[in-house]
């Protein structure tokens, strides 16, 4: 009996200690201790709640025939009819293929170019020259896509474009670029790189600046040249940053650069087969019918497959190299 009583006292004491520890390290205690940090975090929490979580109720529109009289929850429920629009139209495969392939091309070429530029800038010896170069390369990021569209038009226009003016001055035949479907795959990729190379290189440059400089000093002592230092030190140290950015960008692989495609291609139906993506296709459909439910259905389609893709890739990365996974 005594032994059981002692064991019971011990169990009761452990439960009491557990409750005390829980109170000591509970959420309210942490909130009281770190209230300044939580206040600083409050704007970010409000942003995600107001602009990310509350609008998720609008997903219901994807299953309704929206009308302004009934509102979101008073509109007629139509089930999967809005999703059938993509299949019935017969354009689902082409626009999905274009969206995915263009985004893969943007992702690969963009990151490679950004890494190269970041390495080049990090090796520039002059402090002020480095800052000027970085600032000039950052400027295209702030240029409106409307202006980009005007620049492209003035370069490639058949009658008065810069390209054909140069060709005519050299005695060569002008080229109708707006009728050449195949060329626009490379033009769009080129202008996407030009637009984002400055912003993306800043992230990689920050990662390079965080590399221990003693590693480079040791490499120089061992007679390693600049290319060997880049291959065996810089690139391996950039691997975690590259993988994290890759995972974050994969979530938007079904969301095309609408402004880029719409402002550069415009309403040129000749180029639609090679340049039409989900966003531009839905935009034209919305302009014609203004079907909010259909537009929401396409957005849900993009979000769902983007979520599946990023979860799948993250699972693969976690299996191959757990330290580089998002979670």
BALOBA-1460 file (C-alpha; in Angstrom, 3 decimals):
// residues 327
<rec num="1" residu="x" x="0.000" y="0.000" z="0.000"/>
<rec num="2" residu="x" x="2.796" y="2.364" z="0.911"/>
<rec num="3" residu="x" x="4.582" y="1.582" z="-2.301"/>
<rec num="4" residu="x" x="1.437" y="2.213" z="-4.354"/>
<rec num="5" residu="x" x="0.792" y="5.437" z="-2.466"/>
<rec num="6" residu="x" x="4.299" y="6.637" z="-3.149"/>
<rec num="7" residu="x" x="3.938" y="5.792" z="-6.827"/>
<rec num="8" residu="x" x="0.597" y="7.653" z="-6.845"/>
<rec num="9" residu="x" x="2.174" y="10.705" z="-5.213"/>
<rec num="10" residu="x" x="4.921" y="10.586" z="-7.775"/>
<rec num="11" residu="x" x="2.413" y="10.420" z="-10.629"/>
<rec num="12" residu="x" x="0.359" y="13.249" z="-9.130"/>
<rec num="13" residu="x" x="3.493" y="15.317" z="-8.668"/>
<rec num="14" residu="x" x="4.486" y="14.748" z="-12.312"/>
<rec num="15" residu="x" x="1.036" y="15.850" z="-13.504"/>
<rec num="16" residu="x" x="1.277" y="18.988" z="-11.364"/>
<rec num="17" residu="x" x="4.716" y="19.744" z="-12.733"/>
<rec num="18" residu="x" x="3.457" y="19.201" z="-16.251"/>
<rec num="19" residu="x" x="0.609" y="21.703" z="-15.750"/>
<rec num="20" residu="x" x="2.996" y="24.202" z="-14.192"/>
<rec num="21" residu="x" x="5.440" y="23.847" z="-17.082"/>
<rec num="22" residu="x" x="2.599" y="24.193" z="-19.553"/>
<rec num="23" residu="x" x="1.433" y="27.399" z="-17.917"/>
<rec num="24" residu="x" x="4.967" y="28.687" z="-17.724"/>
<rec num="25" residu="x" x="5.631" y="28.065" z="-21.431"/>
<rec num="26" residu="x" x="2.104" y="28.530" z="-22.790"/>
<rec num="27" residu="x" x="1.032" y="30.885" z="-25.560"/>
<rec num="28" residu="x" x="-0.254" y="33.609" z="-23.220"/>
<rec num="29" residu="x" x="3.022" y="33.562" z="-21.296"/>
<rec num="30" residu="x" x="5.016" y="33.848" z="-24.514"/>
<rec num="31" residu="x" x="2.696" y="36.624" z="-25.673"/>
<rec num="32" residu="x" x="3.321" y="38.520" z="-22.437"/>
<rec num="33" residu="x" x="7.086" y="38.016" z="-22.521"/>
<rec num="34" residu="x" x="7.553" y="38.839" z="-26.207"/>
<rec num="35" residu="x" x="4.712" y="41.283" z="-26.775"/>
<rec num="36" residu="x" x="6.937" y="43.688" z="-28.710"/>
<rec num="37" residu="x" x="7.871" y="40.954" z="-31.196"/>
<rec num="38" residu="x" x="4.225" y="39.916" z="-31.579"/>
<rec num="39" residu="x" x="3.219" y="43.536" z="-32.190"/>
<rec num="40" residu="x" x="5.846" y="43.733" z="-34.932"/>
<rec num="41" residu="x" x="4.441" y="40.511" z="-36.388"/>
<rec num="42" residu="x" x="0.848" y="41.759" z="-36.283"/>
<rec num="43" residu="x" x="0.853" y="43.642" z="-39.654"/>
<rec num="44" residu="x" x="2.078" y="40.527" z="-41.471"/>
<rec num="45" residu="x" x="-0.570" y="38.374" z="-39.752"/>
<rec num="46" residu="x" x="-3.320" y="40.862" z="-40.651"/>
<rec num="47" residu="x" x="-2.091" y="40.993" z="-44.244"/>
<rec num="48" residu="x" x="-2.325" y="37.234" z="-44.705"/>
<rec num="49" residu="x" x="-5.663" y="36.974" z="-42.908"/>
<rec num="50" residu="x" x="-7.324" y="39.823" z="-44.831"/>
<rec num="51" residu="x" x="-5.801" y="39.326" z="-48.284"/>
<rec num="52" residu="x" x="-5.042" y="35.583" z="-48.354"/>
<rec num="53" residu="x" x="-7.344" y="33.600" z="-46.052"/>
<rec num="54" residu="x" x="-10.609" y="35.559" z="-46.079"/>
<rec num="55" residu="x" x="-10.723" y="35.718" z="-49.919"/>
<rec num="56" residu="x" x="-10.522" y="31.899" z="-49.986"/>
<rec num="57" residu="x" x="-14.280" y="31.924" z="-49.416"/>
<rec num="58" residu="x" x="-14.516" y="33.210" z="-52.981"/>
<rec num="59" residu="x" x="-13.398" y="29.778" z="-54.234"/>
<rec num="60" residu="x" x="-17.083" y="28.876" z="-54.000"/>
<rec num="61" residu="x" x="-17.623" y="31.070" z="-57.083"/>
<rec num="62" residu="x" x="-15.899" y="28.396" z="-59.171"/>
<rec num="63" residu="x" x="-18.959" y="26.180" z="-58.675"/>
<rec num="64" residu="x" x="-21.634" y="28.831" z="-59.314"/>
<rec num="65" residu="x" x="-23.139" y="30.837" z="-62.169"/>
<rec num="66" residu="x" x="-22.378" y="34.163" z="-60.554"/>
<rec num="67" residu="x" x="-24.854" y="37.020" z="-60.709"/>
<rec num="68" residu="x" x="-24.741" y="40.322" z="-58.854"/>
<rec num="69" residu="x" x="-28.266" y="39.991" z="-57.487"/>
<rec num="70" residu="x" x="-27.594" y="36.787" z="-55.569"/>
<rec num="71" residu="x" x="-23.992" y="37.580" z="-54.651"/>
<rec num="72" residu="x" x="-21.383" y="34.967" z="-53.810"/>
<rec num="73" residu="x" x="-23.540" y="32.538" z="-51.854"/>
<rec num="74" residu="x" x="-26.851" y="33.399" z="-53.514"/>
<rec num="75" residu="x" x="-25.827" y="32.595" z="-57.086"/>
<rec num="76" residu="x" x="-27.065" y="29.333" z="-58.691"/>
<rec num="77" residu="x" x="-24.858" y="26.321" z="-57.947"/>
<rec num="78" residu="x" x="-23.680" y="24.664" z="-61.186"/>
<rec num="79" residu="x" x="-21.158" y="22.133" z="-59.873"/>
<rec num="80" residu="x" x="-18.324" y="21.379" z="-62.297"/>
<rec num="81" residu="x" x="-19.852" y="23.182" z="-65.288"/>
<rec num="82" residu="x" x="-17.340" y="26.024" z="-65.097"/>
<rec num="83" residu="x" x="-14.459" y="23.553" z="-65.299"/>
<rec num="84" residu="x" x="-15.957" y="21.937" z="-68.383"/>
<rec num="85" residu="x" x="-15.379" y="25.211" z="-70.234"/>
<rec num="86" residu="x" x="-11.664" y="24.449" z="-70.507"/>
<rec num="87" residu="x" x="-12.256" y="20.924" z="-71.789"/>
<rec num="88" residu="x" x="-15.062" y="21.773" z="-74.201"/>
<rec num="89" residu="x" x="-13.124" y="24.650" z="-75.719"/>
<rec num="90" residu="x" x="-10.422" y="22.193" z="-76.811"/>
<rec num="91" residu="x" x="-7.647" y="24.629" z="-75.891"/>
<rec num="92" residu="x" x="-6.797" y="23.197" z="-72.464"/>
<rec num="93" residu="x" x="-3.845" y="21.078" z="-73.590"/>
<rec num="94" residu="x" x="-2.253" y="23.803" z="-75.728"/>
<rec num="95" residu="x" x="-2.546" y="26.640" z="-73.198"/>
<rec num="96" residu="x" x="-1.440" y="24.403" z="-70.298"/>
<rec num="97" residu="x" x="1.541" y="23.166" z="-72.327"/>
<rec num="98" residu="x" x="2.530" y="26.717" z="-73.275"/>
<rec num="99" residu="x" x="2.147" y="27.955" z="-69.698"/>
<rec num="100" residu="x" x="4.253" y="25.156" z="-68.214"/>
<rec num="101" residu="x" x="6.983" y="25.194" z="-70.880"/>
<rec num="102" residu="x" x="7.349" y="28.983" z="-70.843"/>
<rec num="103" residu="x" x="7.565" y="29.053" z="-67.054"/>
<rec num="104" residu="x" x="10.148" y="26.260" z="-67.038"/>
<rec num="105" residu="x" x="12.175" y="28.208" z="-69.611"/>
<rec num="106" residu="x" x="11.807" y="31.415" z="-67.564"/>
<rec num="107" residu="x" x="12.805" y="29.581" z="-64.392"/>
<rec num="108" residu="x" x="15.897" y="27.864" z="-65.809"/>
<rec num="109" residu="x" x="17.266" y="30.690" z="-67.968"/>
<rec num="110" residu="x" x="16.371" y="33.343" z="-65.403"/>
<rec num="111" residu="x" x="18.148" y="31.651" z="-62.503"/>
<rec num="112" residu="x" x="21.218" y="30.787" z="-64.572"/>
<rec num="113" residu="x" x="21.506" y="34.379" z="-65.815"/>
<rec num="114" residu="x" x="20.960" y="35.778" z="-62.314"/>
<rec num="115" residu="x" x="23.625" y="33.520" z="-60.803"/>
<rec num="116" residu="x" x="26.122" y="34.478" z="-63.528"/>
<rec num="117" residu="x" x="25.458" y="38.192" z="-63.088"/>
<rec num="118" residu="x" x="25.716" y="37.909" z="-59.298"/>
<rec num="119" residu="x" x="29.093" y="36.173" z="-59.628"/>
<rec num="120" residu="x" x="30.347" y="38.784" z="-62.111"/>
<rec num="121" residu="x" x="29.267" y="41.670" z="-59.875"/>
<rec num="122" residu="x" x="30.853" y="40.065" z="-56.805"/>
<rec num="123" residu="x" x="34.177" y="39.883" z="-58.654"/>
<rec num="124" residu="x" x="34.181" y="43.538" z="-59.746"/>
<rec num="125" residu="x" x="36.992" y="45.216" z="-57.736"/>
<rec num="126" residu="x" x="35.800" y="48.831" z="-57.836"/>
<rec num="127" residu="x" x="33.273" y="49.607" z="-55.095"/>
<rec num="128" residu="x" x="31.525" y="52.480" z="-56.875"/>
<rec num="129" residu="x" x="31.638" y="50.769" z="-60.268"/>
<rec num="130" residu="x" x="30.020" y="47.724" z="-58.659"/>
<rec num="131" residu="x" x="27.195" y="49.831" z="-57.198"/>
<rec num="132" residu="x" x="26.584" y="51.663" z="-60.482"/>
<rec num="133" residu="x" x="26.506" y="48.391" z="-62.442"/>
<rec num="134" residu="x" x="24.108" y="46.804" z="-59.983"/>
<rec num="135" residu="x" x="21.801" y="49.838" z="-60.041"/>
<rec num="136" residu="x" x="21.699" y="49.966" z="-63.841"/>
<rec num="137" residu="x" x="20.875" y="46.260" z="-64.060"/>
<rec num="138" residu="x" x="18.132" y="46.711" z="-61.471"/>
<rec num="139" residu="x" x="16.342" y="49.447" z="-63.468"/>
<rec num="140" residu="x" x="14.475" y="47.159" z="-65.945"/>
<rec num="141" residu="x" x="12.623" y="45.577" z="-63.013"/>
<rec num="142" residu="x" x="10.824" y="48.906" z="-62.441"/>
<rec num="143" residu="x" x="9.951" y="49.429" z="-66.103"/>
<rec num="144" residu="x" x="6.235" y="48.926" z="-66.807"/>
<rec num="145" residu="x" x="5.282" y="46.054" z="-69.098"/>
<rec num="146" residu="x" x="3.320" y="48.609" z="-71.142"/>
<rec num="147" residu="x" x="6.612" y="50.368" z="-71.919"/>
<rec num="148" residu="x" x="8.250" y="47.018" z="-72.627"/>
<rec num="149" residu="x" x="5.512" y="46.315" z="-75.155"/>
<rec num="150" residu="x" x="6.171" y="49.671" z="-76.870"/>
<rec num="151" residu="x" x="9.930" y="48.972" z="-76.931"/>
<rec num="152" residu="x" x="9.399" y="45.543" z="-78.506"/>
<rec num="153" residu="x" x="6.988" y="46.965" z="-81.081"/>
<rec num="154" residu="x" x="9.379" y="49.751" z="-82.073"/>
<rec num="155" residu="x" x="12.210" y="47.261" z="-82.465"/>
<rec num="156" residu="x" x="10.349" y="44.547" z="-84.379"/>
<rec num="157" residu="x" x="7.738" y="46.494" z="-86.353"/>
<rec num="158" residu="x" x="7.876" y="45.549" z="-90.038"/>
<rec num="159" residu="x" x="7.552" y="49.046" z="-91.473"/>
<rec num="160" residu="x" x="9.423" y="51.326" z="-89.085"/>
<rec num="161" residu="x" x="11.061" y="48.984" z="-86.566"/>
<rec num="162" residu="x" x="14.716" y="49.365" z="-85.614"/>
<rec num="163" residu="x" x="15.603" y="45.826" z="-86.696"/>
<rec num="164" residu="x" x="14.189" y="46.166" z="-90.223"/>
<rec num="165" residu="x" x="15.613" y="49.679" z="-90.573"/>
<rec num="166" residu="x" x="19.081" y="48.255" z="-89.941"/>
<rec num="167" residu="x" x="18.448" y="45.376" z="-92.359"/>
<rec num="168" residu="x" x="17.278" y="47.767" z="-95.098"/>
<rec num="169" residu="x" x="20.315" y="50.015" z="-94.566"/>
<rec num="170" residu="x" x="22.524" y="46.956" z="-95.094"/>
<rec num="171" residu="x" x="20.673" y="46.049" z="-98.289"/>
<rec num="172" residu="x" x="18.934" y="43.031" z="-96.761"/>
<rec num="173" residu="x" x="15.288" y="42.015" z="-96.896"/>
<rec num="174" residu="x" x="13.134" y="43.060" z="-93.898"/>
<rec num="175" residu="x" x="11.724" y="40.341" z="-91.649"/>
<rec num="176" residu="x" x="8.081" y="40.129" z="-90.596"/>
<rec num="177" residu="x" x="8.634" y="39.151" z="-86.971"/>
<rec num="178" residu="x" x="4.941" y="39.435" z="-86.057"/>
<rec num="179" residu="x" x="4.217" y="36.715" z="-88.592"/>
<rec num="180" residu="x" x="7.084" y="34.435" z="-87.489"/>
<rec num="181" residu="x" x="5.568" y="32.168" z="-84.828"/>
<rec num="182" residu="x" x="8.731" y="30.270" z="-83.893"/>
<rec num="183" residu="x" x="10.834" y="33.342" z="-83.124"/>
<rec num="184" residu="x" x="8.590" y="34.588" z="-80.327"/>
<rec num="185" residu="x" x="9.464" y="31.696" z="-78.033"/>
<rec num="186" residu="x" x="12.984" y="33.111" z="-77.823"/>
<rec num="187" residu="x" x="11.925" y="36.772" z="-77.825"/>
<rec num="188" residu="x" x="9.646" y="36.314" z="-74.808"/>
<rec num="189" residu="x" x="12.326" y="34.401" z="-72.888"/>
<rec num="190" residu="x" x="14.923" y="37.052" z="-73.739"/>
<rec num="191" residu="x" x="12.792" y="39.962" z="-72.513"/>
<rec num="192" residu="x" x="11.803" y="38.051" z="-69.374"/>
<rec num="193" residu="x" x="15.492" y="37.581" z="-68.542"/>
<rec num="194" residu="x" x="16.201" y="41.257" z="-69.243"/>
<rec num="195" residu="x" x="13.317" y="42.370" z="-67.011"/>
<rec num="196" residu="x" x="14.113" y="40.220" z="-63.965"/>
<rec num="197" residu="x" x="17.867" y="39.733" z="-64.043"/>
<rec num="198" residu="x" x="18.662" y="42.703" z="-61.802"/>
<rec num="199" residu="x" x="16.158" y="41.833" z="-59.076"/>
<rec num="200" residu="x" x="17.026" y="38.127" z="-59.007"/>
<rec num="201" residu="x" x="20.772" y="38.715" z="-58.988"/>
<rec num="202" residu="x" x="20.452" y="40.754" z="-55.763"/>
<rec num="203" residu="x" x="19.294" y="37.637" z="-53.886"/>
<rec num="204" residu="x" x="22.184" y="35.534" z="-55.162"/>
<rec num="205" residu="x" x="24.639" y="38.383" z="-54.594"/>
<rec num="206" residu="x" x="23.537" y="38.570" z="-50.954"/>
<rec num="207" residu="x" x="24.160" y="34.823" z="-50.634"/>
<rec num="208" residu="x" x="27.631" y="35.210" z="-52.188"/>
<rec num="209" residu="x" x="28.480" y="38.029" z="-49.803"/>
<rec num="210" residu="x" x="27.613" y="35.686" z="-46.923"/>
<rec num="211" residu="x" x="30.219" y="33.104" z="-47.949"/>
<rec num="212" residu="x" x="33.238" y="32.967" z="-45.652"/>
<rec num="213" residu="x" x="36.064" y="34.847" z="-47.426"/>
<rec num="214" residu="x" x="38.652" y="32.610" z="-45.766"/>
<rec num="215" residu="x" x="37.544" y="29.796" z="-48.070"/>
<rec num="216" residu="x" x="38.581" y="31.891" z="-51.078"/>
<rec num="217" residu="x" x="41.867" y="32.827" z="-49.395"/>
<rec num="218" residu="x" x="42.636" y="29.157" z="-48.804"/>
<rec num="219" residu="x" x="41.759" y="28.371" z="-52.428"/>
<rec num="220" residu="x" x="44.124" y="31.095" z="-53.679"/>
<rec num="221" residu="x" x="46.913" y="29.723" z="-51.508"/>
<rec num="222" residu="x" x="46.326" y="26.349" z="-53.182"/>
<rec num="223" residu="x" x="46.701" y="28.090" z="-56.583"/>
<rec num="224" residu="x" x="43.014" y="27.866" z="-57.527"/>
<rec num="225" residu="x" x="42.062" y="30.289" z="-60.280"/>
<rec num="226" residu="x" x="38.816" y="32.293" z="-60.431"/>
<rec num="227" residu="x" x="36.976" y="29.597" z="-62.394"/>
<rec num="228" residu="x" x="37.970" y="26.877" z="-59.934"/>
<rec num="229" residu="x" x="36.908" y="29.067" z="-56.992"/>
<rec num="230" residu="x" x="33.542" y="29.622" z="-58.651"/>
<rec num="231" residu="x" x="33.053" y="25.932" z="-59.426"/>
<rec num="232" residu="x" x="34.135" y="24.452" z="-56.097"/>
<rec num="233" residu="x" x="33.173" y="27.211" z="-53.636"/>
<rec num="234" residu="x" x="30.638" y="29.718" z="-54.979"/>
<rec num="235" residu="x" x="28.265" y="27.406" z="-56.852"/>
<rec num="236" residu="x" x="28.048" y="24.732" z="-54.105"/>
<rec num="237" residu="x" x="27.395" y="27.442" z="-51.500"/>
<rec num="238" residu="x" x="24.598" y="28.875" z="-53.675"/>
<rec num="239" residu="x" x="22.856" y="25.511" z="-53.892"/>
<rec num="240" residu="x" x="20.533" y="26.023" z="-50.847"/>
<rec num="241" residu="x" x="19.435" y="29.452" z="-52.113"/>
<rec num="242" residu="x" x="18.819" y="28.092" z="-55.605"/>
<rec num="243" residu="x" x="16.716" y="25.168" z="-54.351"/>
<rec num="244" residu="x" x="14.574" y="27.353" z="-52.076"/>
<rec num="245" residu="x" x="13.916" y="29.856" z="-54.883"/>
<rec num="246" residu="x" x="13.197" y="26.973" z="-57.257"/>
<rec num="247" residu="x" x="10.606" y="25.481" z="-54.906"/>
<rec num="248" residu="x" x="8.917" y="28.849" z="-54.396"/>
<rec num="249" residu="x" x="8.798" y="29.538" z="-58.133"/>
<rec num="250" residu="x" x="7.435" y="26.087" z="-58.963"/>
<rec num="251" residu="x" x="4.247" y="26.933" z="-57.073"/>
<rec num="252" residu="x" x="3.446" y="29.505" z="-59.776"/>
<rec num="253" residu="x" x="4.431" y="27.392" z="-62.762"/>
<rec num="254" residu="x" x="0.833" y="27.322" z="-64.022"/>
<rec num="255" residu="x" x="0.482" y="31.076" z="-63.588"/>
<rec num="256" residu="x" x="1.961" y="32.770" z="-66.616"/>
<rec num="257" residu="x" x="3.465" y="36.228" z="-66.870"/>
<rec num="258" residu="x" x="0.187" y="37.775" z="-68.034"/>
<rec num="259" residu="x" x="1.534" y="41.311" z="-68.425"/>
<rec num="260" residu="x" x="4.515" y="40.096" z="-70.464"/>
<rec num="261" residu="x" x="2.412" y="38.070" z="-72.899"/>
<rec num="262" residu="x" x="-0.506" y="40.478" z="-73.132"/>
<rec num="263" residu="x" x="1.518" y="43.657" z="-73.641"/>
<rec num="264" residu="x" x="4.004" y="42.158" z="-76.111"/>
<rec num="265" residu="x" x="1.751" y="39.828" z="-78.104"/>
<rec num="266" residu="x" x="-1.501" y="41.772" z="-77.728"/>
<rec num="267" residu="x" x="-4.357" y="40.660" z="-79.996"/>
<rec num="268" residu="x" x="-2.182" y="39.098" z="-82.695"/>
<rec num="269" residu="x" x="-4.125" y="35.906" z="-83.401"/>
<rec num="270" residu="x" x="-1.349" y="34.587" z="-85.646"/>
<rec num="271" residu="x" x="0.855" y="34.022" z="-82.595"/>
<rec num="272" residu="x" x="-1.762" y="32.545" z="-80.252"/>
<rec num="273" residu="x" x="-0.874" y="28.902" z="-80.901"/>
<rec num="274" residu="x" x="2.722" y="29.406" z="-79.738"/>
<rec num="275" residu="x" x="2.256" y="32.175" z="-77.175"/>
<rec num="276" residu="x" x="-1.219" y="31.754" z="-75.684"/>
<rec num="277" residu="x" x="-1.174" y="30.848" z="-71.984"/>
<rec num="278" residu="x" x="-3.931" y="30.165" z="-69.461"/>
<rec num="279" residu="x" x="-4.066" y="33.737" z="-68.192"/>
<rec num="280" residu="x" x="-4.374" y="35.413" z="-71.601"/>
<rec num="281" residu="x" x="-6.899" y="32.822" z="-72.814"/>
<rec num="282" residu="x" x="-9.122" y="33.313" z="-69.774"/>
<rec num="283" residu="x" x="-8.768" y="37.095" z="-70.019"/>
<rec num="284" residu="x" x="-10.137" y="37.080" z="-73.561"/>
<rec num="285" residu="x" x="-12.966" y="34.774" z="-72.478"/>
<rec num="286" residu="x" x="-13.825" y="37.093" z="-69.575"/>
<rec num="287" residu="x" x="-13.811" y="40.146" z="-71.837"/>
<rec num="288" residu="x" x="-16.308" y="38.440" z="-74.137"/>
<rec num="289" residu="x" x="-18.631" y="36.838" z="-71.558"/>
<rec num="290" residu="x" x="-17.601" y="38.369" z="-68.204"/>
<rec num="291" residu="x" x="-18.192" y="34.994" z="-66.521"/>
<rec num="292" residu="x" x="-16.747" y="35.422" z="-63.019"/>
<rec num="293" residu="x" x="-17.422" y="31.792" z="-62.100"/>
<rec num="294" residu="x" x="-15.413" y="30.519" z="-65.041"/>
<rec num="295" residu="x" x="-12.496" y="32.799" z="-64.216"/>
<rec num="296" residu="x" x="-12.502" y="31.608" z="-60.611"/>
<rec num="297" residu="x" x="-12.598" y="27.988" z="-61.788"/>
<rec num="298" residu="x" x="-9.453" y="28.520" z="-63.862"/>
<rec num="299" residu="x" x="-7.720" y="30.211" z="-60.927"/>
<rec num="300" residu="x" x="-8.601" y="27.242" z="-58.723"/>
<rec num="301" residu="x" x="-7.304" y="24.877" z="-61.423"/>
<rec num="302" residu="x" x="-3.987" y="26.730" z="-61.483"/>
<rec num="303" residu="x" x="-3.690" y="26.887" z="-57.687"/>
<rec num="304" residu="x" x="-4.534" y="23.228" z="-57.158"/>
<rec num="305" residu="x" x="-1.992" y="21.879" z="-59.624"/>
<rec num="306" residu="x" x="0.599" y="24.387" z="-58.429"/>
<rec num="307" residu="x" x="0.063" y="23.127" z="-54.870"/>
<rec num="308" residu="x" x="0.361" y="19.490" z="-55.982"/>
<rec num="309" residu="x" x="3.532" y="20.289" z="-57.926"/>
<rec num="310" residu="x" x="5.315" y="22.133" z="-55.127"/>
<rec num="311" residu="x" x="4.377" y="19.429" z="-52.593"/>
<rec num="312" residu="x" x="5.666" y="16.704" z="-54.927"/>
<rec num="313" residu="x" x="8.938" y="18.471" z="-55.669"/>
<rec num="314" residu="x" x="9.440" y="19.288" z="-51.991"/>
<rec num="315" residu="x" x="8.900" y="15.615" z="-51.120"/>
<rec num="316" residu="x" x="11.534" y="14.603" z="-53.698"/>
<rec num="317" residu="x" x="14.000" y="17.196" z="-52.378"/>
<rec num="318" residu="x" x="13.314" y="16.075" z="-48.808"/>
<rec num="319" residu="x" x="14.064" y="12.466" z="-49.750"/>
<rec num="320" residu="x" x="17.245" y="13.312" z="-51.680"/>
<rec num="321" residu="x" x="18.556" y="16.150" z="-49.506"/>
<rec num="322" residu="x" x="16.454" y="16.845" z="-46.369"/>
<rec num="323" residu="x" x="18.394" y="19.973" z="-45.385"/>
<rec num="324" residu="x" x="17.242" y="21.823" z="-48.510"/>
<rec num="325" residu="x" x="13.508" y="21.065" z="-48.267"/>
<rec num="326" residu="x" x="11.012" y="23.801" z="-47.391"/>
<rec num="327" residu="x" x="9.432" y="21.726" z="-44.609"/>
